[in-house]
Amino acid sequence: MTQRSRAILAGGTAATLALILAGPPATAFADGSLDDMRDRGKLRAAFVNERPFGFIGADGQPTGEAPEIARVILERIDIGELEGALTEWPSLIPGLDAGRWDVIAAGMYITPERCEQVLFTEPTYRVGQSFLVPAGNPKDLRSYDDVRDNPDVILGIMDGAVEAEYAARAGVPGRQIEEFPTQAEMGSAVRAGRVDAVALSTISIARMAEESPRVEMVEDFDTPAYAMGYGAFAFRLGDAQLRDAFNEALVEFIGTDEHLELVERFGFTADNLPDIDREALCAGEVHG
């Protein structure tokens, strides 16, 4: 594809990428951040290994919905290269604050709480929820309410992800929740019977179901309005100039034929285009 820059990674494996976290933090730019990034010629982007939002491709480079969009936008705002930093979900915002990376490119949902911690762009997608369950869905789980109503059910979620909030809002007790650091470990827990279901976005769950034996996606999952997720890029609070330039180019790109062609291979379609803006999401408004 002509409009993407080559990603630079310190090594080609997840283990090598994780070493980025042990290195010295990047400079935390205040305003003037766009000019500084242009001088530097690259942007360090954090992602977690969660398909299809951001993950390590077969070539050892970061790919997925967020990294691929970021490459297009960086070229348009004259920064150039995307440098990937693999981490785990709970480290995304603390690492951003500490200057270890310059943007979160992990499909992070916009929530009012996070809007107080980071500068979001406009959303790039919207997506509902689903469960990954053992084949046949033996406990007939089709909603967070079903988990709440069956005290024997254990639900797996990703550590630090928004599904913990969704489960809590549905009244699921903490004793029925088990947290996992990675998507792969969540899938393994379902296959091994350690949990009865795991919760993620419909797009993530669909990919997990396609790639794993003895499990399936709950197709008729009941997503409450508050659990409709809108993902975006996140910048440091002090980097408004950089965020604004990135966001301006992003808004021009999202919804175009070029955008839809780019993200189609990750399972996104025109049905996933956002129908609400960042300001409303930061204010806690929902659609549905």
Protein Blocks (a to p, Z undefined) as FASTA:
>chain_A
ZZbccdddedjbfklmmmmmmmccdddddehklmmmmmnopacdddddddfkbccdfkop
aedjklmmmmmmmmmnonopacdddddfklmmmmmmnopambdcehpacdfklmmmmccd
ddfbdcdddddddehilnopabfklmmmmmkbccdddehiaklmmmmmnopafklpccdf
bfklmmmmmmnopafbdcddfklmmmmmmmpghiacdfkbccdfklpccddddddfklmm
mmmmmmmmmmmmgopaklmmmmmmnopafklpccbdfklmmnopaeZZ
